[in-house]
Amino acid sequence: MRSWPTWRKLRLGAPAAGTRRGVRLTAREREIVDLIADGLSNKEIAQRVRLATHTVKSHVHNVLRKLALHSRLQVAAYVHQAAERQAEA
């Protein structure tokens, strides 16, 4: 597992539009979010982290629900916007 940059550790708990303050993602969900932001498919993520594709789909579903997002593209945008906010701070 690759190490997480500090901004991702800090910002992924930040609320997205329509979410409650302090949404918590598990370490595995944060890893999945990072790989989604890198543009990987569920199958590629499953191979990278050595999980079943179905398990990855479950993690993606949980992330979308927790962050009140509707697509993988929104997850990637969320991560990149968090990086920009952190860089500005």
Backbone as XML, in Angstrom:
<?xml version="1.0"?>
<chain id="A" units="angstrom">
  <residue number="1" name="MET">
    <atom name="N" x="0.851" y="-1.170" z="0.000"/>
    <atom name="CA" x="0.000" y="0.000" z="0.000"/>
    <atom name="C" x="0.896" y="1.231" z="0.000"/>
  </residue>
  <residue number="2" name="ARG">
    <atom name="N" x="0.555" y="2.223" z="-0.812"/>
    <atom name="CA" x="1.408" y="3.394" z="-0.853"/>
    <atom name="C" x="1.034" y="4.356" z="0.258"/>
  </residue>
  <residue number="3" name="SER">
    <atom name="N" x="2.004" y="5.169" z="0.649"/>
    <atom name="CA" x="1.742" y="6.096" z="1.740"/>
    <atom name="C" x="0.920" y="7.275" z="1.249"/>
  </residue>
  <residue number="4" name="TRP">
    <atom name="N" x="0.095" y="7.804" z="2.115"/>
    <atom name="CA" x="-0.820" y="8.885" z="1.756"/>
    <atom name="C" x="-0.180" y="10.229" z="1.992"/>
  </residue>
  <residue number="5" name="PRO">
    <atom name="N" x="-0.272" y="11.122" z="1.009"/>
    <atom name="CA" x="0.198" y="12.487" z="1.242"/>
    <atom name="C" x="-0.626" y="13.106" z="2.374"/>
  </residue>
  <residue number="6" name="THR">
    <atom name="N" x="-0.019" y="14.011" z="3.106"/>
    <atom name="CA" x="-0.672" y="14.616" z="4.259"/>
    <atom name="C" x="-2.003" y="15.254" z="3.901"/>
  </residue>
  <residue number="7" name="TRP">
    <atom name="N" x="-2.084" y="15.953" z="2.762"/>
    <atom name="CA" x="-3.341" y="16.634" z="2.423"/>
    <atom name="C" x="-4.480" y="15.651" z="2.273"/>
  </residue>
  <residue number="8" name="ARG">
    <atom name="N" x="-4.203" y="14.453" z="1.788"/>
    <atom name="CA" x="-5.293" y="13.481" z="1.631"/>
    <atom name="C" x="-5.745" y="12.967" z="2.982"/>
  </residue>
  <residue number="9" name="LYS">
    <atom name="N" x="-4.824" y="12.802" z="3.906"/>
    <atom name="CA" x="-5.205" y="12.374" z="5.245"/>
    <atom name="C" x="-6.079" y="13.433" z="5.905"/>
  </residue>
  <residue number="10" name="LEU">
    <atom name="N" x="-5.763" y="14.688" z="5.660"/>
    <atom name="CA" x="-6.493" y="15.770" z="6.307"/>
    <atom name="C" x="-7.812" y="16.083" z="5.627"/>
  </residue>
  <residue number="11" name="ARG">
    <atom name="N" x="-7.838" y="16.096" z="4.313"/>
    <atom name="CA" x="-8.975" y="16.638" z="3.595"/>
    <atom name="C" x="-10.068" y="15.647" z="3.232"/>
  </residue>
  <residue number="12" name="LEU">
    <atom name="N" x="-9.781" y="14.368" z="3.182"/>
    <atom name="CA" x="-10.836" y="13.443" z="2.790"/>
    <atom name="C" x="-11.919" y="13.337" z="3.851"/>
  </residue>
  <residue number="13" name="GLY">
    <atom name="N" x="-11.633" y="13.778" z="5.058"/>
    <atom name="CA" x="-12.655" y="13.829" z="6.084"/>
    <atom name="C" x="-13.488" y="15.100" z="6.003"/>
  </residue>
  <residue number="14" name="ALA">
    <atom name="N" x="-13.098" y="16.040" z="5.141"/>
    <atom name="CA" x="-13.836" y="17.289" z="5.005"/>
    <atom name="C" x="-15.171" y="17.028" z="4.333"/>
  </residue>
  <residue number="15" name="PRO">
    <atom name="N" x="-16.188" y="17.770" z="4.708"/>
    <atom name="CA" x="-17.514" y="17.520" z="4.143"/>
    <atom name="C" x="-17.626" y="17.923" z="2.685"/>
  </residue>
  <residue number="16" name="ALA">
    <atom name="N" x="-18.277" y="17.100" z="1.917"/>
    <atom name="CA" x="-18.626" y="17.453" z="0.544"/>
    <atom name="C" x="-20.012" y="18.077" z="0.583"/>
  </residue>
  <residue number="17" name="ALA">
    <atom name="N" x="-20.426" y="18.660" z="-0.519"/>
    <atom name="CA" x="-21.757" y="19.276" z="-0.565"/>
    <atom name="C" x="-22.808" y="18.234" z="-0.209"/>
  </residue>
  <residue number="18" name="GLY">
    <atom name="N" x="-23.679" y="18.567" z="0.719"/>
    <atom name="CA" x="-24.761" y="17.664" z="1.079"/>
    <atom name="C" x="-24.383" y="16.573" z="2.068"/>
  </residue>
  <residue number="19" name="THR">
    <atom name="N" x="-23.152" y="16.598" z="2.590"/>
    <atom name="CA" x="-22.767" y="15.582" z="3.565"/>
    <atom name="C" x="-22.710" y="16.198" z="4.950"/>
  </residue>
  <residue number="20" name="ARG">
    <atom name="N" x="-22.713" y="15.333" z="5.941"/>
    <atom name="CA" x="-22.550" y="15.809" z="7.310"/>
    <atom name="C" x="-21.091" y="16.150" z="7.544"/>
  </residue>
  <residue number="21" name="ARG">
    <atom name="N" x="-20.852" y="17.062" z="8.454"/>
    <atom name="CA" x="-19.486" y="17.446" z="8.803"/>
    <atom name="C" x="-18.734" y="16.238" z="9.364"/>
  </residue>
  <residue number="22" name="GLY">
    <atom name="N" x="-17.486" y="16.069" z="8.961"/>
    <atom name="CA" x="-16.644" y="15.029" z="9.518"/>
    <atom name="C" x="-16.926" y="13.631" z="9.005"/>
  </residue>
  <residue number="23" name="VAL">
    <atom name="N" x="-17.240" y="13.481" z="7.730"/>
    <atom name="CA" x="-17.438" y="12.157" z="7.146"/>
    <atom name="C" x="-16.146" y="11.374" z="7.317"/>
  </residue>
  <residue number="24" name="ARG">
    <atom name="N" x="-16.259" y="10.144" z="7.774"/>
    <atom name="CA" x="-15.072" y="9.322" z="7.992"/>
    <atom name="C" x="-15.022" y="8.191" z="6.977"/>
  </residue>
  <residue number="25" name="LEU">
    <atom name="N" x="-13.880" y="8.096" z="6.313"/>
    <atom name="CA" x="-13.623" y="6.993" z="5.400"/>
    <atom name="C" x="-12.620" y="6.064" z="6.060"/>
  </residue>
  <residue number="26" name="THR">
    <atom name="N" x="-12.787" y="4.774" z="5.812"/>
    <atom name="CA" x="-11.808" y="3.813" z="6.316"/>
    <atom name="C" x="-10.515" y="3.971" z="5.526"/>
  </residue>
  <residue number="27" name="ALA">
    <atom name="N" x="-9.449" y="3.385" z="6.035"/>
    <atom name="CA" x="-8.164" y="3.430" z="5.331"/>
    <atom name="C" x="-8.301" y="2.809" z="3.935"/>
  </residue>
  <residue number="28" name="ARG">
    <atom name="N" x="-9.039" y="1.720" z="3.837"/>
    <atom name="CA" x="-9.225" y="1.058" z="2.546"/>
    <atom name="C" x="-10.030" y="1.941" z="1.607"/>
  </residue>
  <residue number="29" name="GLU">
    <atom name="N" x="-11.068" y="2.602" z="2.123"/>
    <atom name="CA" x="-11.859" y="3.506" z="1.281"/>
    <atom name="C" x="-11.010" y="4.669" z="0.787"/>
  </residue>
  <residue number="30" name="ARG">
    <atom name="N" x="-10.142" y="5.204" z="1.647"/>
    <atom name="CA" x="-9.240" y="6.284" z="1.212"/>
    <atom name="C" x="-8.303" y="5.792" z="0.115"/>
  </residue>
  <residue number="31" name="GLU">
    <atom name="N" x="-7.831" y="4.562" z="0.252"/>
    <atom name="CA" x="-6.966" y="3.982" z="-0.774"/>
    <atom name="C" x="-7.717" y="3.849" z="-2.101"/>
  </residue>
  <residue number="32" name="ILE">
    <atom name="N" x="-8.954" y="3.394" z="-2.039"/>
    <atom name="CA" x="-9.784" y="3.242" z="-3.236"/>
    <atom name="C" x="-10.024" y="4.609" z="-3.872"/>
  </residue>
  <residue number="33" name="VAL">
    <atom name="N" x="-10.318" y="5.620" z="-3.055"/>
    <atom name="CA" x="-10.532" y="6.981" z="-3.564"/>
    <atom name="C" x="-9.292" y="7.471" z="-4.304"/>
  </residue>
  <residue number="34" name="ASP">
    <atom name="N" x="-8.131" y="7.238" z="-3.731"/>
    <atom name="CA" x="-6.871" y="7.652" z="-4.357"/>
    <atom name="C" x="-6.713" y="6.995" z="-5.726"/>
  </residue>
  <residue number="35" name="LEU">
    <atom name="N" x="-7.029" y="5.717" z="-5.808"/>
    <atom name="CA" x="-6.875" y="4.994" z="-7.072"/>
    <atom name="C" x="-7.930" y="5.421" z="-8.098"/>
  </residue>
  <residue number="36" name="ILE">
    <atom name="N" x="-9.132" y="5.742" z="-7.636"/>
    <atom name="CA" x="-10.149" y="6.293" z="-8.538"/>
    <atom name="C" x="-9.648" y="7.615" z="-9.109"/>
  </residue>
  <residue number="37" name="ALA">
    <atom name="N" x="-9.091" y="8.455" z="-8.236"/>
    <atom name="CA" x="-8.571" y="9.757" z="-8.671"/>
    <atom name="C" x="-7.429" y="9.596" z="-9.669"/>
  </residue>
  <residue number="38" name="ASP">
    <atom name="N" x="-6.713" y="8.478" z="-9.586"/>
    <atom name="CA" x="-5.642" y="8.184" z="-10.548"/>
    <atom name="C" x="-6.183" y="7.639" z="-11.863"/>
  </residue>
  <residue number="39" name="GLY">
    <atom name="N" x="-7.511" y="7.426" z="-11.928"/>
    <atom name="CA" x="-8.136" y="6.996" z="-13.168"/>
    <atom name="C" x="-8.244" y="5.497" z="-13.371"/>
  </residue>
  <residue number="40" name="LEU">
    <atom name="N" x="-8.043" y="4.712" z="-12.315"/>
    <atom name="CA" x="-8.108" y="3.262" z="-12.457"/>
    <atom name="C" x="-9.553" y="2.760" z="-12.439"/>
  </residue>
  <residue number="41" name="SER">
    <atom name="N" x="-9.799" y="1.693" z="-13.177"/>
    <atom name="CA" x="-11.109" y="1.027" z="-13.185"/>
    <atom name="C" x="-11.211" y="0.125" z="-11.954"/>
  </residue>
  <residue number="42" name="ASN">
    <atom name="N" x="-12.407" y="-0.366" z="-11.680"/>
    <atom name="CA" x="-12.585" y="-1.293" z="-10.557"/>
    <atom name="C" x="-11.693" y="-2.520" z="-10.709"/>
  </residue>
  <residue number="43" name="LYS">
    <atom name="N" x="-11.612" y="-3.036" z="-11.920"/>
    <atom name="CA" x="-10.780" y="-4.228" z="-12.163"/>
    <atom name="C" x="-9.309" y="-3.921" z="-11.895"/>
  </residue>
  <residue number="44" name="GLU">
    <atom name="N" x="-8.846" y="-2.769" z="-12.346"/>
    <atom name="CA" x="-7.448" y="-2.385" z="-12.117"/>
    <atom name="C" x="-7.173" y="-2.160" z="-10.638"/>
  </residue>
  <residue number="45" name="ILE">
    <atom name="N" x="-8.130" y="-1.542" z="-9.949"/>
    <atom name="CA" x="-7.984" y="-1.335" z="-8.506"/>
    <atom name="C" x="-7.911" y="-2.681" z="-7.794"/>
  </residue>
  <residue number="46" name="ALA">
    <atom name="N" x="-8.802" y="-3.593" z="-8.165"/>
    <atom name="CA" x="-8.827" y="-4.920" z="-7.549"/>
    <atom name="C" x="-7.482" y="-5.628" z="-7.713"/>
  </residue>
  <residue number="47" name="GLN">
    <atom name="N" x="-6.902" y="-5.538" z="-8.890"/>
    <atom name="CA" x="-5.607" y="-6.169" z="-9.128"/>
    <atom name="C" x="-4.510" y="-5.496" z="-8.305"/>
  </residue>
  <residue number="48" name="ARG">
    <atom name="N" x="-4.567" y="-4.177" z="-8.224"/>
    <atom name="CA" x="-3.533" y="-3.423" z="-7.512"/>
    <atom name="C" x="-3.548" y="-3.718" z="-6.013"/>
  </residue>
  <residue number="49" name="VAL">
    <atom name="N" x="-4.734" y="-3.791" z="-5.422"/>
    <atom name="CA" x="-4.822" y="-3.982" z="-3.969"/>
    <atom name="C" x="-5.135" y="-5.418" z="-3.578"/>
  </residue>
  <residue number="50" name="ARG">
    <atom name="N" x="-5.207" y="-6.280" z="-4.573"/>
    <atom name="CA" x="-5.426" y="-7.715" z="-4.366"/>
    <atom name="C" x="-6.727" y="-8.010" z="-3.621"/>
  </residue>
  <residue number="51" name="LEU">
    <atom name="N" x="-7.806" y="-7.469" z="-4.202"/>
    <atom name="CA" x="-9.152" y="-7.732" z="-3.718"/>
    <atom name="C" x="-9.998" y="-8.237" z="-4.877"/>
  </residue>
  <residue number="52" name="ALA">
    <atom name="N" x="-11.130" y="-8.827" z="-4.561"/>
    <atom name="CA" x="-12.078" y="-9.215" z="-5.598"/>
    <atom name="C" x="-12.711" y="-7.943" z="-6.171"/>
  </residue>
  <residue number="53" name="THR">
    <atom name="N" x="-13.036" y="-7.967" z="-7.443"/>
    <atom name="CA" x="-13.674" y="-6.822" z="-8.088"/>
    <atom name="C" x="-14.964" y="-6.446" z="-7.375"/>
  </residue>
  <residue number="54" name="HIS">
    <atom name="N" x="-15.723" y="-7.435" z="-6.931"/>
    <atom name="CA" x="-16.970" y="-7.173" z="-6.212"/>
    <atom name="C" x="-16.701" y="-6.387" z="-4.921"/>
  </residue>
  <residue number="55" name="THR">
    <atom name="N" x="-15.626" y="-6.720" z="-4.239"/>
    <atom name="CA" x="-15.263" y="-6.011" z="-3.005"/>
    <atom name="C" x="-14.935" y="-4.553" z="-3.308"/>
  </residue>
  <residue number="56" name="VAL">
    <atom name="N" x="-14.223" y="-4.316" z="-4.394"/>
    <atom name="CA" x="-13.902" y="-2.944" z="-4.803"/>
    <atom name="C" x="-15.188" y="-2.189" z="-5.113"/>
  </residue>
  <residue number="57" name="LYS">
    <atom name="N" x="-16.098" y="-2.839" z="-5.814"/>
    <atom name="CA" x="-17.388" y="-2.196" z="-6.117"/>
    <atom name="C" x="-18.105" y="-1.796" z="-4.836"/>
  </residue>
  <residue number="58" name="SER">
    <atom name="N" x="-18.044" y="-2.639" z="-3.816"/>
    <atom name="CA" x="-18.668" y="-2.324" z="-2.534"/>
    <atom name="C" x="-18.013" y="-1.111" z="-1.886"/>
  </residue>
  <residue number="59" name="HIS">
    <atom name="N" x="-16.690" y="-1.058" z="-1.940"/>
    <atom name="CA" x="-15.979" y="0.096" z="-1.384"/>
    <atom name="C" x="-16.353" y="1.371" z="-2.136"/>
  </residue>
  <residue number="60" name="VAL">
    <atom name="N" x="-16.407" y="1.301" z="-3.465"/>
    <atom name="CA" x="-16.775" y="2.465" z="-4.269"/>
    <atom name="C" x="-18.186" y="2.919" z="-3.900"/>
  </residue>
  <residue number="61" name="HIS">
    <atom name="N" x="-19.096" y="1.982" z="-3.778"/>
    <atom name="CA" x="-20.474" y="2.306" z="-3.393"/>
    <atom name="C" x="-20.507" y="3.017" z="-2.042"/>
  </residue>
  <residue number="62" name="ASN">
    <atom name="N" x="-19.753" y="2.506" z="-1.075"/>
    <atom name="CA" x="-19.719" y="3.110" z="0.257"/>
    <atom name="C" x="-19.146" y="4.520" z="0.221"/>
  </residue>
  <residue number="63" name="VAL">
    <atom name="N" x="-18.094" y="4.719" z="-0.562"/>
    <atom name="CA" x="-17.489" y="6.046" z="-0.702"/>
    <atom name="C" x="-18.497" y="7.022" z="-1.301"/>
  </residue>
  <residue number="64" name="LEU">
    <atom name="N" x="-19.153" y="6.617" z="-2.368"/>
    <atom name="CA" x="-20.141" y="7.491" z="-3.012"/>
    <atom name="C" x="-21.244" y="7.872" z="-2.031"/>
  </residue>
  <residue number="65" name="ARG">
    <atom name="N" x="-21.706" y="6.910" z="-1.254"/>
    <atom name="CA" x="-22.763" y="7.168" z="-0.278"/>
    <atom name="C" x="-22.278" y="8.119" z="0.815"/>
  </residue>
  <residue number="66" name="LYS">
    <atom name="N" x="-21.099" y="7.848" z="1.373"/>
    <atom name="CA" x="-20.584" y="8.662" z="2.471"/>
    <atom name="C" x="-20.317" y="10.108" z="2.050"/>
  </residue>
  <residue number="67" name="LEU">
    <atom name="N" x="-19.830" y="10.277" z="0.826"/>
    <atom name="CA" x="-19.505" y="11.621" z="0.351"/>
    <atom name="C" x="-20.669" y="12.282" z="-0.376"/>
  </residue>
  <residue number="68" name="ALA">
    <atom name="N" x="-21.792" y="11.588" z="-0.474"/>
    <atom name="CA" x="-22.993" y="12.096" z="-1.161"/>
    <atom name="C" x="-22.666" y="12.504" z="-2.594"/>
  </residue>
  <residue number="69" name="LEU">
    <atom name="N" x="-21.930" y="11.634" z="-3.276"/>
    <atom name="CA" x="-21.576" y="11.848" z="-4.671"/>
    <atom name="C" x="-22.280" y="10.792" z="-5.517"/>
  </residue>
  <residue number="70" name="HIS">
    <atom name="N" x="-22.290" y="11.019" z="-6.842"/>
    <atom name="CA" x="-23.045" y="10.119" z="-7.722"/>
    <atom name="C" x="-22.194" y="9.386" z="-8.750"/>
  </residue>
  <residue number="71" name="SER">
    <atom name="N" x="-20.925" y="9.781" z="-8.899"/>
    <atom name="CA" x="-20.112" y="9.122" z="-9.921"/>
    <atom name="C" x="-18.645" y="9.102" z="-9.510"/>
  </residue>
  <residue number="72" name="ARG">
    <atom name="N" x="-17.908" y="8.246" z="-10.179"/>
    <atom name="CA" x="-16.467" y="8.157" z="-9.963"/>
    <atom name="C" x="-15.786" y="9.466" z="-10.364"/>
  </residue>
  <residue number="73" name="LEU">
    <atom name="N" x="-16.309" y="10.109" z="-11.386"/>
    <atom name="CA" x="-15.750" y="11.388" z="-11.821"/>
    <atom name="C" x="-15.870" y="12.429" z="-10.713"/>
  </residue>
  <residue number="74" name="GLN">
    <atom name="N" x="-16.983" y="12.423" z="-10.005"/>
    <atom name="CA" x="-17.156" y="13.352" z="-8.890"/>
    <atom name="C" x="-16.178" y="13.035" z="-7.762"/>
  </residue>
  <residue number="75" name="VAL">
    <atom name="N" x="-15.880" y="11.773" z="-7.544"/>
    <atom name="CA" x="-14.894" y="11.388" z="-6.531"/>
    <atom name="C" x="-13.531" y="11.962" z="-6.913"/>
  </residue>
  <residue number="76" name="ALA">
    <atom name="N" x="-13.139" y="11.783" z="-8.153"/>
    <atom name="CA" x="-11.855" y="12.301" z="-8.621"/>
    <atom name="C" x="-11.804" y="13.820" z="-8.494"/>
  </residue>
  <residue number="77" name="ALA">
    <atom name="N" x="-12.879" y="14.495" z="-8.866"/>
    <atom name="CA" x="-12.940" y="15.954" z="-8.757"/>
    <atom name="C" x="-12.839" y="16.380" z="-7.297"/>
  </residue>
  <residue number="78" name="TYR">
    <atom name="N" x="-13.501" y="15.658" z="-6.423"/>
    <atom name="CA" x="-13.466" y="15.945" z="-4.987"/>
    <atom name="C" x="-12.031" y="15.888" z="-4.472"/>
  </residue>
  <residue number="79" name="VAL">
    <atom name="N" x="-11.297" y="14.860" z="-4.860"/>
    <atom name="CA" x="-9.908" y="14.700" z="-4.421"/>
    <atom name="C" x="-9.048" y="15.837" z="-4.955"/>
  </residue>
  <residue number="80" name="HIS">
    <atom name="N" x="-9.202" y="16.161" z="-6.219"/>
    <atom name="CA" x="-8.381" y="17.209" z="-6.817"/>
    <atom name="C" x="-8.720" y="18.581" z="-6.245"/>
  </residue>
  <residue number="81" name="GLN">
    <atom name="N" x="-9.984" y="18.830" z="-5.947"/>
    <atom name="CA" x="-10.378" y="20.100" z="-5.318"/>
    <atom name="C" x="-9.811" y="20.184" z="-3.896"/>
  </residue>
  <residue number="82" name="ALA">
    <atom name="N" x="-9.807" y="19.067" z="-3.190"/>
    <atom name="CA" x="-9.238" y="19.047" z="-1.847"/>
    <atom name="C" x="-7.746" y="19.375" z="-1.902"/>
  </residue>
  <residue number="83" name="ALA">
    <atom name="N" x="-7.058" y="18.868" z="-2.911"/>
    <atom name="CA" x="-5.631" y="19.147" z="-3.079"/>
    <atom name="C" x="-5.408" y="20.631" z="-3.336"/>
  </residue>
  <residue number="84" name="GLU">
    <atom name="N" x="-6.259" y="21.220" z="-4.150"/>
    <atom name="CA" x="-6.130" y="22.644" z="-4.444"/>
    <atom name="C" x="-6.392" y="23.488" z="-3.195"/>
  </residue>
  <residue number="85" name="ARG">
    <atom name="N" x="-7.416" y="23.125" z="-2.416"/>
    <atom name="CA" x="-7.708" y="23.855" z="-1.178"/>
    <atom name="C" x="-6.536" y="23.767" z="-0.218"/>
  </residue>
  <residue number="86" name="GLN">
    <atom name="N" x="-5.938" y="22.589" z="-0.118"/>
    <atom name="CA" x="-4.804" y="22.387" z="0.783"/>
    <atom name="C" x="-3.602" y="23.199" z="0.309"/>
  </residue>
  <residue number="87" name="ALA">
    <atom name="N" x="-3.382" y="23.263" z="-0.983"/>
    <atom name="CA" x="-2.246" y="24.014" z="-1.517"/>
    <atom name="C" x="-2.412" y="25.517" z="-1.269"/>
  </residue>
  <residue number="88" name="GLU">
    <atom name="N" x="-3.652" y="25.978" z="-1.287"/>
    <atom name="CA" x="-3.922" y="27.398" z="-1.060"/>
    <atom name="C" x="-3.766" y="27.769" z="0.410"/>
  </residue>
  <residue number="89" name="ALA">
    <atom name="N" x="-3.977" y="26.828" z="1.300"/>
    <atom name="CA" x="-3.934" y="27.112" z="2.744"/>
    <atom name="C" x="-2.528" y="27.276" z="3.273"/>
  </residue>
</chain>
